[in-house]
Amino acid sequence: MRSAFSVLFAAVLAAAVFAACSAPVAEPAGPPAPPVEEDEGPWRVVEASDGLFGRLEVLEHRGSLALAADGVFQTVFPASPIGIPKGMLLRGGDHAELVPYFRPSARTALLIGLGGGLEARCFALHGIEVTAVEIDPEVVRLARKHFAVSCETVVADGRAFLDGDPRRFDAIVLDAFAGADLPEKLFTREAFEAAERRLEPDGVLAVHLIGRPGHPALRAVARTLAAVFPHAAATRAGIAGELQAIWLFSSAAPLDLGPAARLELDRLGFEGREFFAVDAGASPVLTDARSGLADLARDIAEEHRRLSIQIRRNPPW
């Protein structure tokens, strides 16, 4: 049995989740902190600077490279002599990599939230051209410098991009946190309607959450997605009620995995038991006028932050 601690590591291993939130773009409060190279516990701080929402750090431990924002891990690239192969995100609990199996013909994707660009690099392996929207220009700079990000990047507010950019995509991945907090305006009915307008007719919206199956915040997001999209699927990276990475997939077309996709996923270690049903019940539909998601998810955000601090002090590898 995996603990919540180990499951959180699996989640951050493949997460690219920083701050494409709905706050307006602003200059950092002060000049960027100078690059540093120092020892801080078991992690070596390769570079640190001030981002829009707190201190950004590029960290290294035993060959693994990480991006942390305001003390919360956002992306961890594991040490690997073979780089990033297909299936690595799936094995790490980042089920965004299911998108090319749901839609083998997908050729374009929009990422809302760049982080270290792990999902962008993975999608490229599947022949998918990525556009990443990131609100913090300093995150983009660090991602390009330390994590070899080369996809198209747009420094913009994620919600404003959905509302204003006319392009359509085969997939949209919403993987946006501000530290450990969820940016509410990206998880409302109006935001999901804007995403639906940016998708091709059979396009897929993939939404990443850190939480527990059955938690009120998860149920509210699932209920809100169901108010916009007729087809849904959900996956979990952990077991029981522990804190874990959860992905919600939505589309105007059925979300089925064909025999070839299932065979390939099984070979990659994704057996299908990761799927689960979300009982949204009478959960509220989140709207721009009335969301409350931050309050619903407050306990999850606090635990996410605590476990990130544990990983910082005592890495599980």
Secondary structure, DSSP 8 states (H G I E B T S, - for coil): ---HHHHHHHHHHT---B---SS-----SS-------EEETTEEEEEEEEETTEEEEEEEETTEEEEEETTEEEEEE---TT-S-TTHHHHTT-GGGGHHHH-TT--EEEEE--TT-HHHHHHHHTT-EEEEEES-HHHHHHHHHHS---SEEEES-HHHHHHH----EEEEEE--BBTTB--GGGSSHHHHHHHHHHEEEEEEEEEEEEE-TT-HHHHHHHHHHHTT-SEEEEEESS-TTS-EEEEEEEESS-----HHHHHHHHHTT--STTB-----TT-----SSS--HHHHTHHHHHHHHHHHHHHHHS---
